Amino acid sequence: MAKVKLQRSAIAPIDAPYDIVLTIKASDIKTAQRRKNDCCAAANALCRQEHFKQAKVFKTKTFVLQKDGTWLRFVTPHSLYTELMIFDRGGRMEEGDYILRAPKGSEKLGAHAKPRGKGGKTGKMPRQMHMVENVRADAPRGRGAYATMFG
C-alpha cells in the first residue's frame, strides 16, 4: 500500500506574517448568520476586503484561506470577539475597524512555554470559571484538530 504524503499547507495553517486592519460595514452585518464562524460579519468582511476564498472566525483565532490554498492564522482581538458574542446572542453588532494581529512569541504554532518548576501552592481555593453560553465554538485544539476542521 502506497503512502500518501500530504502537503503541510493543505491541512495545517501557518502563522500570518502580517497584521490586517479589518473594516466591518453594515452590508457585512446584514448578510451575517448567527453562531456560524464562516458566515459571520467578520468572515464576510475578510472575504470582501482582502479577497480571501474563505474565512473562519473563532473566539481567539481567525483562519483565512488564500487563493493558493494555504490557510493563514491570525489572533482575533478581544473587541471583535465581544461584538461577535453580542451578535451571536441576538444583539445588534456595530460597524468598526479591528486589527487582526499576526501571532507573536508564544502564540505561534509550535511554541511551548518554558518549564517553570513545581511552583508553590498559596492555599487559595481556585475560583469557579465563568462560561459564556450560546456563542460560537472554540477553535479546535490538539493533534489532528486541523485535519477535522479543514480536511
Secondary structure as GFF3:
##gff-version 3
##sequence-region A 1 151
A	DSSP	alpha_helix	8	11	.	.	.	ID=ss1
A	DSSP	beta_strand	14	15	.	.	.	ID=ss2
A	DSSP	beta_strand	20	24	.	.	.	ID=ss3
A	DSSP	alpha_helix	26	30	.	.	.	ID=ss4
A	DSSP	alpha_helix	41	50	.	.	.	ID=ss5
A	DSSP	beta_strand	54	57	.	.	.	ID=ss6
A	DSSP	beta_strand	61	65	.	.	.	ID=ss7
A	DSSP	beta_strand	71	75	.	.	.	ID=ss8
A	DSSP	alpha_helix	78	88	.	.	.	ID=ss9
A	DSSP	beta_strand	96	100	.	.	.	ID=ss10
A	DSSP	three_ten_helix	105	107	.	.	.	ID=ss11
A	DSSP	alpha_helix	145	150	.	.	.	ID=ss12
###
